[in-house]
Amino acid sequence: MKLLVNKRFLIIILSFLLIAIVSVPFAFLYVLNNGNPYESYLVNKYIPSHLEEMGYSDDDILEQSYIEPKHSINNSVYHGHYKVIFKDEPQLEYLYGVTKKGKQVVQFCEKETLIINNTYGDMTTEKTNHSENECIGYLENR
């Protein structure tokens, strides 16, 4: 009887190990290709409501979406962030992030200039129509 219980216990443990060994690479590849799902959830939860609080509606926004940069950004915010293109400034891409401490929405000071066919030009830190009073550097604190 004891030997049978030990065999079942061993089979269960080995099954869990096999499942873990197989699923870890798939989870790793998912995060590499799609970004961290927790960060995506936070960004998609906080930033659209922040934009609404700032008085923006869907009529003001041409495009908005979650993006996952391929390079390191400011360490005080989550890696995944949000891009917004406003209808009255279709040549500028505004970037927003969520801070790790306090989960506050921040706008990055740098805005990317879009050229024809959504190719990127220079970044600007000048005040524009939708610049917020306080912003943080996109590439600072890396």
Buried (B, 14 or more C-beta within 10 A) or exposed (E): EEEEEEEEEEEEEEEEEEEEEEEEEEEEEEBEEEBBEEBBEBBBEBBBEBBEEEEBEEEBBEEBEBBBEEEEBBEBBBBBBBBBBBEEBEEBBBBBBBBBEEEEBBBBBBBBEBEEEEEEEEBBEEEEEBBBEEBBBBEEEE
